[in-house]
């Protein structure tokens, strides 16, 4: 039996694998998209303000939830961002239970009104 070439294939037999480019996040180019993003400085301030806890249930939270959604033109400012845990954030943004979504929306609104005197939804 001829084993020549079985262990080490010739270069012409090798298939060159395509090298995939690493995934890059979409660059936000419009002024509106940049205004809706939450800057790191705002996330830090919100995290300190909320003490790192979900404003709805009290579990550990992260400052990435807009009161007025980005899709509705909500800005990435302190008065429009709160800390929510993963479950509350998911229920708030993607929930099928409208009663729970309204309950979370009401709690967030009440919380933000307590934090900022003269807080108005129209300014966000």
C-alpha positions in Angstrom: 0.0 0.0 0.0 1.3 3.4 -1.0 1.0 5.8 2.0 2.8 8.6 0.3 0.7 11.8 0.6 -1.9 10.3 3.0 -0.4 11.8 6.1 0.8 15.1 4.7 -1.3 16.3 1.7 0.4 18.2 -1.0 -0.2 22.0 -1.0 -2.4 21.8 -4.1 -4.8 19.4 -2.2 -5.3 21.8 0.8 -8.3 23.9 0.8 -7.8 27.5 2.0 -10.4 28.4 4.6 -11.9 31.8 4.3 -11.1 34.1 7.2 -14.2 35.8 8.4 -13.9 39.4 9.5 -14.7 40.0 13.2 -18.2 41.3 13.9 -18.3 45.1 14.3 -21.0 47.0 15.9 -23.0 49.3 13.6 -21.7 52.8 13.8 -24.3 55.3 14.7 -24.0 58.1 12.1 -27.1 60.2 12.5 -27.5 62.9 15.1 -30.7 61.4 16.3 -29.2 57.9 16.8 -26.3 59.4 18.8 -28.7 61.4 20.9 -30.7 58.2 21.8 -27.6 56.2 22.8 -26.8 56.2 26.5 -23.3 57.7 27.0 -21.0 56.0 29.5 -21.0 59.1 31.7 -24.8 59.0 31.9 -24.7 55.2 32.7 -22.3 55.9 35.6 -24.5 58.7 37.0 -27.7 56.6 36.7 -25.9 53.6 38.3 -24.9 55.8 41.3 -28.3 57.4 41.5 -30.1 54.0 41.5 -27.4 52.4 43.7 -27.1 49.6 41.1 -30.5 48.2 41.9 -33.6 47.7 39.8 -36.0 50.5 40.5 -39.0 48.1 40.1 -38.1 44.9 42.0 -34.9 45.8 43.9 -32.6 43.2 42.4 -29.2 44.0 40.9 -29.8 46.1 37.8 -27.9 47.8 35.0 -28.6 51.3 33.7 -29.7 50.6 30.2 -33.4 51.1 30.1 -35.1 54.2 28.6 -38.3 55.4 30.1 -39.4 56.8 26.7 -38.1 54.2 24.3 -35.5 55.0 21.7 -37.9 54.0 19.0 -40.2 56.7 20.2 -37.4 59.2 20.2 -36.4 58.9 23.9 -33.1 60.6 24.6 -30.1 59.0 26.4 -30.1 61.4 29.3 -30.2 60.8 33.1 -33.9 61.8 33.4 -34.9 59.2 30.8 -32.7 56.2 31.9 -33.1 53.9 34.9 -31.5 50.7 36.2 -33.6 47.6 35.6 -32.8 43.9 36.2 -32.7 41.7 33.2 -36.2 40.3 33.8 -37.9 43.7 34.4 -36.1 45.1 31.4 -37.2 42.3 29.2 -40.8 42.5 30.4 -40.8 46.3 29.9 -39.4 46.2 26.4 -40.6 42.9 25.0 -43.4 41.7 27.3 -46.6 40.3 26.1 -48.3 41.1 29.4 -49.7 44.6 28.9 -50.7 44.9 32.6 -47.1 44.1 33.7 -45.7 46.5 31.2 -48.0 49.3 32.4 -47.1 48.5 36.0 -43.4 48.8 35.3 -43.9 52.0 33.3 -45.9 53.5 36.2 -43.3 52.6 38.8 -40.5 54.0 36.6 -42.4 57.3 36.0 -43.1 57.6 39.7 -39.5 57.0 40.6 -38.2 59.6 38.1 -40.6 62.2 39.3 -39.3 61.7 42.9 -35.7 62.1 41.6 -36.1 65.2 39.6 -38.2 68.3 40.5 -40.1 69.6 37.5 -39.6 66.3 35.6 -41.8 66.2 32.4 -42.2 63.4 29.8 -42.2 66.0 27.1 -38.6 67.0 27.8 -37.3 63.5 27.3 
